[in-house]
């Protein structure tokens, strides 16, 4: 078994197929982040609304929820065609790991703000 703690968000992932699936899901989704807000216990990620992104977010939530059960997720869909917000929160001490897991994937133009 190959132990790589830097691949998983919080829990070490031992199965290479699971590692690759997570990398694909996260890279395919978080490159579309338009804004990141610092919130209590985690971060809120804003995405421009698109059917393709909604599907990617759903796939991500199902996968990450199964493999990182200590995290909680909230999806907020703003009215009138507004953006989608994905909130990712963890237990005490997980916030830095959440930032480290996603920060390298944000596009250059992503805006950062405090909640």
N, CA, C and O atoms as CSV, one atom per row, in Angstrom:
chain,resi,resn,atom,element,x,y,z
A,1,UNK,N,N,0.831,-1.183,0.000
A,1,UNK,CA,C,0.000,0.000,0.000
A,1,UNK,C,C,0.872,1.242,0.000
A,1,UNK,O,O,1.941,1.273,0.611
A,2,UNK,N,N,0.398,2.258,-0.693
A,2,UNK,CA,C,1.144,3.491,-0.823
A,2,UNK,C,C,0.448,4.577,-0.004
A,2,UNK,O,O,-0.671,4.965,-0.339
A,3,UNK,N,N,1.076,5.073,1.051
A,3,UNK,CA,C,0.505,6.084,1.928
A,3,UNK,C,C,0.989,7.456,1.493
A,3,UNK,O,O,2.185,7.741,1.550
A,4,UNK,N,N,0.067,8.308,1.058
A,4,UNK,CA,C,0.414,9.674,0.655
A,4,UNK,C,C,-0.583,10.623,1.299
A,4,UNK,O,O,-1.656,10.863,0.744
A,5,UNK,N,N,-0.248,11.163,2.453
A,5,UNK,CA,C,-1.184,12.028,3.174
A,5,UNK,C,C,-1.463,13.335,2.432
A,5,UNK,O,O,-2.490,13.970,2.671
A,6,UNK,N,N,-0.568,13.742,1.541
A,6,UNK,CA,C,-0.774,15.009,0.841
A,6,UNK,C,C,-1.810,14.908,-0.274
A,6,UNK,O,O,-2.235,15.939,-0.797
A,7,UNK,N,N,-2.231,13.705,-0.655
A,7,UNK,CA,C,-3.204,13.544,-1.725
A,7,UNK,C,C,-4.623,13.720,-1.207
A,7,UNK,O,O,-5.451,14.343,-1.871
A,8,UNK,N,N,-4.909,13.183,-0.038
A,8,UNK,CA,C,-6.235,13.278,0.545
A,8,UNK,C,C,-6.397,14.615,1.243
A,8,UNK,O,O,-5.416,15.228,1.665
A,9,UNK,N,N,-7.627,15.063,1.362
A,9,UNK,CA,C,-7.872,16.326,2.031
A,9,UNK,C,C,-7.477,16.256,3.498
A,9,UNK,O,O,-6.698,17.085,3.968
A,10,UNK,N,N,-7.995,15.295,4.211
A,10,UNK,CA,C,-7.699,15.187,5.634
A,10,UNK,C,C,-7.249,13.783,5.998
A,10,UNK,O,O,-6.232,13.617,6.671
A,11,UNK,N,N,-7.985,12.777,5.567
A,11,UNK,CA,C,-7.647,11.400,5.904
A,11,UNK,C,C,-6.697,10.829,4.868
A,11,UNK,O,O,-6.846,11.101,3.677
A,12,UNK,N,N,-5.727,10.045,5.298
A,12,UNK,CA,C,-4.843,9.413,4.310
A,12,UNK,C,C,-5.620,8.439,3.434
A,12,UNK,O,O,-6.451,7.677,3.927
A,13,UNK,N,N,-5.351,8.468,2.159
A,13,UNK,CA,C,-5.997,7.574,1.211
A,13,UNK,C,C,-4.976,6.531,0.791
A,13,UNK,O,O,-3.888,6.872,0.328
A,14,UNK,N,N,-5.321,5.272,0.951
A,14,UNK,CA,C,-4.370,4.211,0.677
A,14,UNK,C,C,-4.517,3.620,-0.722
A,14,UNK,O,O,-3.546,3.093,-1.264
A,15,UNK,N,N,-5.676,3.693,-1.305
A,15,UNK,CA,C,-5.946,3.091,-2.598
A,15,UNK,C,C,-5.603,4.074,-3.718
A,15,UNK,O,O,-6.134,5.185,-3.754
A,16,UNK,N,N,-4.726,3.673,-4.624
A,16,UNK,CA,C,-4.281,4.554,-5.720
A,16,UNK,C,C,-5.441,4.977,-6.625
A,16,UNK,O,O,-5.469,6.115,-7.093
A,17,UNK,N,N,-6.395,4.081,-6.876
A,17,UNK,CA,C,-7.545,4.433,-7.713
A,17,UNK,C,C,-8.376,5.536,-7.057
A,17,UNK,O,O,-8.878,6.425,-7.744
A,18,UNK,N,N,-8.523,5.481,-5.741
A,18,UNK,CA,C,-9.264,6.522,-5.027
A,18,UNK,C,C,-8.495,7.837,-5.085
A,18,UNK,O,O,-9.098,8.896,-5.265
A,19,UNK,N,N,-7.192,7.785,-4.938
A,19,UNK,CA,C,-6.364,8.985,-5.041
A,19,UNK,C,C,-6.544,9.657,-6.396
A,19,UNK,O,O,-6.736,10.871,-6.471
A,20,UNK,N,N,-6.483,8.877,-7.454
A,20,UNK,CA,C,-6.616,9.424,-8.809
A,20,UNK,C,C,-8.005,10.001,-9.050
A,20,UNK,O,O,-8.144,11.057,-9.668
A,21,UNK,N,N,-9.035,9.312,-8.562
A,21,UNK,CA,C,-10.408,9.794,-8.733
A,21,UNK,C,C,-10.580,11.142,-8.032
A,21,UNK,O,O,-11.176,12.064,-8.589
A,22,UNK,N,N,-10.056,11.253,-6.809
A,22,UNK,CA,C,-10.161,12.511,-6.074
A,22,UNK,C,C,-9.406,13.631,-6.798
A,22,UNK,O,O,-9.910,14.748,-6.913
A,23,UNK,N,N,-8.202,13.332,-7.281
A,23,UNK,CA,C,-7.423,14.341,-8.000
A,23,UNK,C,C,-8.189,14.855,-9.214
A,23,UNK,O,O,-8.206,16.057,-9.477
A,24,UNK,N,N,-8.823,13.947,-9.952
A,24,UNK,CA,C,-9.586,14.344,-11.143
A,24,UNK,C,C,-10.787,15.205,-10.755
A,24,UNK,O,O,-11.026,16.245,-11.369
A,25,UNK,N,N,-11.535,14.786,-9.754
A,25,UNK,CA,C,-12.712,15.541,-9.328
A,25,UNK,C,C,-12.341,16.939,-8.840
A,25,UNK,O,O,-12.945,17.931,-9.248
A,26,UNK,N,N,-11.352,17.004,-7.971
A,26,UNK,CA,C,-10.964,18.282,-7.378
A,26,UNK,C,C,-10.368,19.216,-8.426
A,26,UNK,O,O,-10.727,20.392,-8.476
A,27,UNK,N,N,-9.475,18.717,-9.254
A,27,UNK,CA,C,-8.856,19.556,-10.283
A,27,UNK,C,C,-9.893,20.055,-11.279
A,27,UNK,O,O,-9.839,21.211,-11.699
A,28,UNK,N,N,-10.836,19.200,-11.664
A,28,UNK,CA,C,-11.867,19.581,-12.623
A,28,UNK,C,C,-12.858,20.590,-12.089
A,28,UNK,O,O,-13.479,21.321,-12.862
A,29,UNK,N,N,-13.014,20.640,-10.775
A,29,UNK,CA,C,-13.966,21.556,-10.165
A,29,UNK,C,C,-13.320,22.861,-9.706
A,29,UNK,O,O,-13.798,23.942,-10.052
A,30,UNK,N,N,-12.254,22.772,-8.941
A,30,UNK,CA,C,-11.709,23.963,-8.292
A,30,UNK,C,C,-10.971,24.903,-9.240
A,30,UNK,O,O,-10.609,26.010,-8.839
A,31,UNK,N,N,-10.741,24.496,-10.473
A,31,UNK,CA,C,-10.174,25.432,-11.440
A,31,UNK,C,C,-11.213,26.477,-11.866
A,31,UNK,O,O,-10.875,27.462,-12.521
A,32,UNK,N,N,-12.486,26.256,-11.488
A,32,UNK,CA,C,-13.572,27.179,-11.835
A,32,UNK,C,C,-13.955,28.110,-10.688
A,32,UNK,O,O,-14.955,28.821,-10.788
A,33,UNK,N,N,-13.184,28.121,-9.605
A,33,UNK,CA,C,-13.474,28.989,-8.466
A,33,UNK,C,C,-13.317,30.449,-8.897
A,33,UNK,O,O,-12.308,30.830,-9.491
A,34,UNK,N,N,-14.333,31.257,-8.586
A,34,UNK,CA,C,-14.278,32.685,-8.897
A,34,UNK,C,C,-13.945,33.512,-7.663
A,34,UNK,O,O,-13.382,34.601,-7.773
A,35,UNK,N,N,-14.295,32.994,-6.485
A,35,UNK,CA,C,-14.059,33.723,-5.237
A,35,UNK,C,C,-13.957,32.723,-4.104
A,35,UNK,O,O,-14.605,31.676,-4.122
A,36,UNK,N,N,-13.137,33.052,-3.120
A,36,UNK,CA,C,-12.982,32.229,-1.927
A,36,UNK,C,C,-13.214,33.116,-0.723
A,36,UNK,O,O,-12.592,34.170,-0.594
A,37,UNK,N,N,-14.117,32.692,0.167
A,37,UNK,CA,C,-14.347,33.428,1.409
A,37,UNK,C,C,-13.924,32.574,2.590
A,37,UNK,O,O,-14.221,31.381,2.654
A,38,UNK,N,N,-13.234,33.199,3.511
A,38,UNK,CA,C,-12.834,32.570,4.761
A,38,UNK,C,C,-14.065,32.570,5.671
A,38,UNK,O,O,-14.594,33.635,5.991
A,39,UNK,N,N,-14.525,31.388,6.088
A,39,UNK,CA,C,-15.670,31.283,6.983
A,39,UNK,C,C,-15.264,30.465,8.209
A,39,UNK,O,O,-14.214,29.823,8.210
A,40,UNK,N,N,-16.075,30.489,9.224
A,40,UNK,CA,C,-15.767,29.748,10.442
A,40,UNK,C,C,-15.630,28.251,10.132
A,40,UNK,O,O,-16.557,27.630,9.611
A,41,UNK,N,N,-14.491,27.697,10.451
A,41,UNK,CA,C,-14.263,26.269,10.289
A,41,UNK,C,C,-13.911,25.822,8.881
A,41,UNK,O,O,-13.733,24.627,8.647
A,42,UNK,N,N,-13.804,26.754,7.933
A,42,UNK,CA,C,-13.490,26.343,6.567
A,42,UNK,C,C,-13.524,27.490,5.578
A,42,UNK,O,O,-13.135,28.617,5.886
A,43,UNK,N,N,-13.998,27.180,4.383
A,43,UNK,CA,C,-14.007,28.148,3.298
A,43,UNK,C,C,-15.268,28.006,2.464
A,43,UNK,O,O,-15.844,26.922,2.372
A,44,UNK,N,N,-15.695,29.113,1.854
A,44,UNK,CA,C,-16.803,29.123,0.903
A,44,UNK,C,C,-16.221,29.435,-0.468
A,44,UNK,O,O,-15.465,30.394,-0.627
A,45,UNK,N,N,-16.574,28.632,-1.443
A,45,UNK,CA,C,-16.066,28.768,-2.803
A,45,UNK,C,C,-17.223,29.167,-3.721
A,45,UNK,O,O,-18.252,28.494,-3.763
A,46,UNK,N,N,-17.045,30.262,-4.449
A,46,UNK,CA,C,-18.089,30.716,-5.383
A,46,UNK,C,C,-17.727,30.268,-6.788
A,46,UNK,O,O,-16.593,30.416,-7.244
A,47,UNK,N,N,-18.728,29.716,-7.455
A,47,UNK,CA,C,-18.609,29.291,-8.848
A,47,UNK,C,C,-19.685,30.000,-9.650
A,47,UNK,O,O,-20.803,30.185,-9.168
A,48,UNK,N,N,-19.356,30.393,-10.864
A,48,UNK,CA,C,-20.401,30.905,-11.746
A,48,UNK,C,C,-21.343,29.750,-12.040
A,48,UNK,O,O,-20.904,28.615,-12.229
A,49,UNK,N,N,-22.620,30.035,-12.078
A,49,UNK,CA,C,-23.602,28.976,-12.271
A,49,UNK,C,C,-23.474,28.390,-13.676
A,49,UNK,O,O,-23.399,29.112,-14.670
A,50,UNK,N,N,-23.451,27.084,-13.722
A,50,UNK,CA,C,-23.442,26.351,-14.992
A,50,UNK,C,C,-23.883,24.931,-14.695
A,50,UNK,O,O,-23.524,24.369,-13.660
A,51,UNK,N,N,-24.659,24.349,-15.594
A,51,UNK,CA,C,-25.126,22.981,-15.388
A,51,UNK,C,C,-23.962,22.011,-15.244
A,51,UNK,O,O,-24.016,21.090,-14.430
A,52,UNK,N,N,-22.914,22.213,-16.029
A,52,UNK,CA,C,-21.746,21.340,-15.955
A,52,UNK,C,C,-21.104,21.410,-14.574
A,52,UNK,O,O,-20.723,20.381,-14.016
A,53,UNK,N,N,-20.982,22.606,-14.021
A,53,UNK,CA,C,-20.387,22.747,-12.691
A,53,UNK,C,C,-21.277,22.147,-11.614
A,53,UNK,O,O,-20.770,21.558,-10.660
A,54,UNK,N,N,-22.585,22.281,-11.744
A,54,UNK,CA,C,-23.487,21.684,-10.760
A,54,UNK,C,C,-23.273,20.174,-10.706
A,54,UNK,O,O,-23.274,19.590,-9.622
A,55,UNK,N,N,-23.095,19.552,-11.834
A,55,UNK,CA,C,-22.845,18.107,-11.889
A,55,UNK,C,C,-21.485,17.777,-11.264
A,55,UNK,O,O,-21.362,16.802,-10.523
A,56,UNK,N,N,-20.471,18.587,-11.562
A,56,UNK,CA,C,-19.137,18.360,-10.975
A,56,UNK,C,C,-19.169,18.528,-9.462
A,56,UNK,O,O,-18.528,17.772,-8.731
A,57,UNK,N,N,-19.919,19.524,-8.997
A,57,UNK,CA,C,-20.039,19.724,-7.553
A,57,UNK,C,C,-20.729,18.528,-6.910
A,57,UNK,O,O,-20.296,18.052,-5.860
A,58,UNK,N,N,-21.796,18.042,-7.530
A,58,UNK,CA,C,-22.504,16.873,-6.993
A,58,UNK,C,C,-21.579,15.655,-6.929
A,58,UNK,O,O,-21.560,14.947,-5.922
A,59,UNK,N,N,-20.822,15.410,-7.981
A,59,UNK,CA,C,-19.874,14.286,-7.987
A,59,UNK,C,C,-18.838,14.450,-6.880
A,59,UNK,O,O,-18.501,13.491,-6.185
A,60,UNK,N,N,-18.340,15.671,-6.723
A,60,UNK,CA,C,-17.355,15.956,-5.681
A,60,UNK,C,C,-17.950,15.702,-4.288
A,60,UNK,O,O,-17.320,15.060,-3.448
A,61,UNK,N,N,-19.164,16.207,-4.051
A,61,UNK,CA,C,-19.791,16.045,-2.738
A,61,UNK,C,C,-19.997,14.580,-2.379
A,61,UNK,O,O,-19.739,14.172,-1.247
A,62,UNK,N,N,-20.456,13.797,-3.332
A,62,UNK,CA,C,-20.664,12.365,-3.078
A,62,UNK,C,C,-19.350,11.673,-2.752
A,62,UNK,O,O,-19.277,10.875,-1.818
A,63,UNK,N,N,-18.319,11.978,-3.519
A,63,UNK,CA,C,-17.026,11.337,-3.323
A,63,UNK,C,C,-16.367,11.801,-2.016
A,63,UNK,O,O,-15.991,10.973,-1.186
A,64,UNK,N,N,-16.228,13.095,-1.835
A,64,UNK,CA,C,-15.519,13.618,-0.669
A,64,UNK,C,C,-16.279,13.317,0.614
A,64,UNK,O,O,-15.669,13.072,1.654
A,65,UNK,N,N,-17.600,13.334,0.549
A,65,UNK,CA,C,-18.397,12.984,1.721
A,65,UNK,C,C,-18.175,11.551,2.173
A,65,UNK,O,O,-18.224,11.254,3.367
A,66,UNK,N,N,-17.936,10.679,1.231
A,66,UNK,CA,C,-17.683,9.273,1.546
A,66,UNK,C,C,-16.261,9.071,2.073
A,66,UNK,O,O,-16.050,8.250,2.965
A,67,UNK,N,N,-15.300,9.795,1.543
A,67,UNK,CA,C,-13.891,9.558,1.869
A,67,UNK,C,C,-13.309,10.519,2.906
A,67,UNK,O,O,-12.214,10.281,3.416
A,68,UNK,N,N,-14.011,11.584,3.219
A,68,UNK,CA,C,-13.587,12.519,4.271
A,68,UNK,C,C,-14.799,12.829,5.144
A,68,UNK,O,O,-15.311,13.948,5.122
A,69,UNK,N,N,-15.262,11.836,5.917
A,69,UNK,CA,C,-16.512,11.995,6.671
A,69,UNK,C,C,-16.459,13.048,7.770
A,69,UNK,O,O,-17.509,13.413,8.298
A,70,UNK,N,N,-15.302,13.544,8.131
A,70,UNK,CA,C,-15.189,14.575,9.154
A,70,UNK,C,C,-15.510,15.967,8.602
A,70,UNK,O,O,-15.605,16.929,9.364
A,71,UNK,N,N,-15.673,16.076,7.298
A,71,UNK,CA,C,-16.007,17.360,6.680
A,71,UNK,C,C,-17.513,17.507,6.540
A,71,UNK,O,O,-18.243,16.521,6.440
A,72,UNK,N,N,-17.963,18.760,6.534
A,72,UNK,CA,C,-19.370,19.034,6.226
A,72,UNK,C,C,-19.404,19.972,5.023
A,72,UNK,O,O,-18.485,20.757,4.795
A,73,UNK,N,N,-20.476,19.867,4.272
A,73,UNK,CA,C,-20.614,20.612,3.026
A,73,UNK,C,C,-21.982,21.272,2.977
A,73,UNK,O,O,-22.971,20.719,3.459
A,74,UNK,N,N,-22.027,22.458,2.392
A,74,UNK,CA,C,-23.290,23.131,2.155
A,74,UNK,C,C,-23.227,23.731,0.756
A,74,UNK,O,O,-22.268,24.425,0.416
A,75,UNK,N,N,-24.227,23.470,-0.039
A,75,UNK,CA,C,-24.321,24.033,-1.379
A,75,UNK,C,C,-25.418,25.080,-1.366
A,75,UNK,O,O,-26.555,24.790,-0.993
A,76,UNK,N,N,-25.083,26.294,-1.770
A,76,UNK,CA,C,-26.035,27.396,-1.809
A,76,UNK,C,C,-26.186,27.831,-3.256
A,76,UNK,O,O,-25.208,28.171,-3.922
A,77,UNK,N,N,-27.415,27.816,-3.731
A,77,UNK,CA,C,-27.723,28.220,-5.099
A,77,UNK,C,C,-28.452,29.550,-5.020
A,77,UNK,O,O,-29.583,29.618,-4.539
A,78,UNK,N,N,-27.810,30.598,-5.490
A,78,UNK,CA,C,-28.434,31.924,-5.443
A,78,UNK,C,C,-29.532,32.020,-6.495
A,78,UNK,O,O,-29.439,31.397,-7.553
A,79,UNK,N,N,-30.576,32.802,-6.207
A,79,UNK,CA,C,-31.711,32.909,-7.134
A,79,UNK,C,C,-31.360,33.681,-8.404
A,79,UNK,O,O,-30.308,34.313,-8.510
A,80,UNK,N,N,-32.279,33.605,-9.358
A,80,UNK,CA,C,-32.204,34.365,-10.604
A,80,UNK,C,C,-30.922,34.110,-11.387
A,80,UNK,O,O,-30.325,35.042,-11.928
A,81,UNK,N,N,-30.501,32.860,-11.449
A,81,UNK,CA,C,-29.316,32.515,-12.227
A,81,UNK,C,C,-28.007,32.943,-11.595
A,81,UNK,O,O,-26.980,33.016,-12.270
A,82,UNK,N,N,-28.042,33.225,-10.307
A,82,UNK,CA,C,-26.833,33.652,-9.606
A,82,UNK,C,C,-25.843,32.508,-9.446
A,82,UNK,O,O,-26.076,31.399,-9.926
A,83,UNK,N,N,-24.741,32.788,-8.770
A,83,UNK,CA,C,-23.686,31.785,-8.639
A,83,UNK,C,C,-24.043,30.671,-7.661
A,83,UNK,O,O,-25.028,30.745,-6.926
A,84,UNK,N,N,-23.216,29.651,-7.680
A,84,UNK,CA,C,-23.280,28.546,-6.720
A,84,UNK,C,C,-22.173,28.777,-5.693
A,84,UNK,O,O,-21.063,29.171,-6.050
A,85,UNK,N,N,-22.476,28.534,-4.428
A,85,UNK,CA,C,-21.486,28.607,-3.360
A,85,UNK,C,C,-21.364,27.225,-2.746
A,85,UNK,O,O,-22.367,26.584,-2.433
A,86,UNK,N,N,-20.151,26.775,-2.578
A,86,UNK,CA,C,-19.876,25.512,-1.898
A,86,UNK,C,C,-19.099,25.825,-0.624
A,86,UNK,O,O,-17.982,26.340,-0.678
A,87,UNK,N,N,-19.697,25.510,0.520
A,87,UNK,CA,C,-19.009,25.691,1.790
A,87,UNK,C,C,-18.446,24.350,2.228
A,87,UNK,O,O,-19.148,23.338,2.222
A,88,UNK,N,N,-17.173,24.350,2.608
A,88,UNK,CA,C,-16.495,23.155,3.107
A,88,UNK,C,C,-15.975,23.499,4.495
A,88,UNK,O,O,-15.182,24.425,4.663
A,89,UNK,N,N,-16.429,22.745,5.478
A,89,UNK,CA,C,-16.015,22.968,6.864
A,89,UNK,C,C,-15.508,21.663,7.456
A,89,UNK,O,O,-15.949,20.574,7.088
A,90,UNK,N,N,-14.576,21.806,8.377
A,90,UNK,CA,C,-14.039,20.634,9.050
A,90,UNK,C,C,-14.074,20.792,10.547
A,90,UNK,O,O,-14.578,21.781,11.079
A,91,UNK,N,N,-13.531,19.801,11.212
A,91,UNK,CA,C,-13.418,19.842,12.656
A,91,UNK,C,C,-12.242,20.751,13.011
A,91,UNK,O,O,-11.507,21.196,12.130
A,92,UNK,N,N,-12.070,21.020,14.284
A,92,UNK,CA,C,-10.984,21.882,14.723
A,92,UNK,C,C,-9.659,21.373,14.169
A,92,UNK,O,O,-9.347,20.188,14.286
A,93,UNK,N,N,-8.898,22.250,13.580
A,93,UNK,CA,C,-7.608,21.890,13.006
A,93,UNK,C,C,-7.645,21.524,11.532
A,93,UNK,O,O,-6.588,21.404,10.912
A,94,UNK,N,N,-8.825,21.342,10.949
A,94,UNK,CA,C,-8.923,20.949,9.544
A,94,UNK,C,C,-8.853,22.127,8.579
A,94,UNK,O,O,-8.581,21.931,7.395
A,95,UNK,N,N,-9.090,23.338,9.055
A,95,UNK,CA,C,-9.182,24.499,8.164
A,95,UNK,C,C,-7.912,24.682,7.337
A,95,UNK,O,O,-7.992,24.929,6.134
A,96,UNK,N,N,-6.756,24.567,7.958
A,96,UNK,CA,C,-5.494,24.722,7.226
A,96,UNK,C,C,-5.346,23.621,6.178
A,96,UNK,O,O,-4.830,23.870,5.088
A,97,UNK,N,N,-5.788,22.426,6.495
A,97,UNK,CA,C,-5.709,21.329,5.518
A,97,UNK,C,C,-6.645,21.570,4.333
A,97,UNK,O,O,-6.318,21.240,3.193
A,98,UNK,N,N,-7.804,22.146,4.616
A,98,UNK,CA,C,-8.745,22.474,3.538
A,98,UNK,C,C,-8.095,23.497,2.600
A,98,UNK,O,O,-8.117,23.334,1.380
A,99,UNK,N,N,-7.518,24.551,3.182
A,99,UNK,CA,C,-6.856,25.572,2.362
A,99,UNK,C,C,-5.723,24.970,1.546
A,99,UNK,O,O,-5.611,25.237,0.350
A,100,UNK,N,N,-4.897,24.171,2.171
A,100,UNK,CA,C,-3.748,23.574,1.481
A,100,UNK,C,C,-4.185,22.626,0.365
A,100,UNK,O,O,-3.503,22.512,-0.653
A,101,UNK,N,N,-5.303,21.953,0.549
A,101,UNK,CA,C,-5.772,21.000,-0.458
A,101,UNK,C,C,-6.292,21.689,-1.715
A,101,UNK,O,O,-6.149,21.156,-2.816
A,102,UNK,N,N,-6.892,22.865,-1.563
A,102,UNK,CA,C,-7.535,23.508,-2.703
A,102,UNK,C,C,-6.796,24.712,-3.258
A,102,UNK,O,O,-6.910,24.997,-4.451
A,103,UNK,N,N,-6.045,25.424,-2.439
A,103,UNK,CA,C,-5.402,26.666,-2.876
A,103,UNK,C,C,-4.561,26.519,-4.144
A,103,UNK,O,O,-4.613,27.410,-4.991
A,104,UNK,N,N,-3.790,25.443,-4.321
A,104,UNK,CA,C,-2.990,25.344,-5.550
A,104,UNK,C,C,-3.826,25.224,-6.827
A,104,UNK,O,O,-3.296,25.355,-7.931
A,105,UNK,N,N,-5.126,24.977,-6.679
A,105,UNK,CA,C,-5.977,24.741,-7.842
A,105,UNK,C,C,-6.772,25.967,-8.279
A,105,UNK,O,O,-7.342,25.964,-9.370
A,106,UNK,N,N,-6.824,27.014,-7.460
A,106,UNK,CA,C,-7.602,28.195,-7.817
A,106,UNK,C,C,-7.015,28.840,-9.061
A,106,UNK,O,O,-5.795,28.874,-9.225
A,107,UNK,N,N,-7.866,29.348,-9.936
A,107,UNK,CA,C,-7.347,30.090,-11.085
A,107,UNK,C,C,-6.695,31.391,-10.637
A,107,UNK,O,O,-6.979,31.892,-9.550
A,108,UNK,N,N,-5.846,31.918,-11.453
A,108,UNK,CA,C,-5.098,33.133,-11.138
A,108,UNK,C,C,-6.024,34.288,-10.766
A,108,UNK,O,O,-5.686,35.079,-9.886
A,109,UNK,N,N,-7.166,34.402,-11.405
A,109,UNK,CA,C,-8.072,35.526,-11.164
A,109,UNK,C,C,-9.026,35.362,-9.996
A,109,UNK,O,O,-9.868,36.234,-9.785
A,110,UNK,N,N,-8.936,34.284,-9.228
A,110,UNK,CA,C,-9.866,34.076,-8.116
A,110,UNK,C,C,-9.696,35.169,-7.069
A,110,UNK,O,O,-8.575,35.568,-6.753
A,111,UNK,N,N,-10.801,35.643,-6.541
A,111,UNK,CA,C,-10.799,36.710,-5.548
A,111,UNK,C,C,-10.933,36.104,-4.163
A,111,UNK,O,O,-11.717,35.175,-3.967
A,112,UNK,N,N,-10.181,36.615,-3.204
A,112,UNK,CA,C,-10.181,36.116,-1.832
A,112,UNK,C,C,-10.740,37.199,-0.926
A,112,UNK,O,O,-10.375,38.369,-1.045
A,113,UNK,N,N,-11.630,36.804,-0.015
A,113,UNK,CA,C,-12.189,37.761,0.937
A,113,UNK,C,C,-12.520,37.052,2.232
A,113,UNK,O,O,-12.636,35.827,2.268
A,114,UNK,N,N,-12.671,37.820,3.289
A,114,UNK,CA,C,-13.066,37.222,4.555
A,114,UNK,C,C,-14.579,37.351,4.690
A,114,UNK,O,O,-15.179,38.373,4.360
A,115,UNK,N,N,-15.170,36.261,5.194
A,115,UNK,CA,C,-16.623,36.148,5.288
A,115,UNK,C,C,-17.213,37.168,6.151
A,115,UNK,O,O,-18.431,37.199,6.327
